[in-house]
Amino acid sequence: MAPERVMGSQTGPSSDLWSLGATLATPSGGHSPFRRPARPAKLHAVAYEEPVLTDRR
């Protein structure tokens, strides 16, 4: 879910691109770049934090 959607703002093509990037980062890193222990923390991370990207090499 794109940050705009989490915050209740209008979404558009840039939201789709953000979601695609987050989706592609998940298999490449082995987990979601916004993985958190609880849903509210995950939504906060999406809206306000930089993604945690890992390298599975």
Phi, psi and omega in degrees: 000125182292153180305322180300321181289321178300320183272001177079018179271173178291139179252164180195200181302325180294328176294320178296319179295318177300314180297321177298315179299317179295322179294317180289330179291332183297305180290330181288331179260349179092350176197168180297138177291354179241025181297126178219162184290337182223153182303315179301322178293322178295315179296322177296318179298317179298317185283327192232351185244159173284146178293149175264105182260134179239161180244123183271017182299000000 
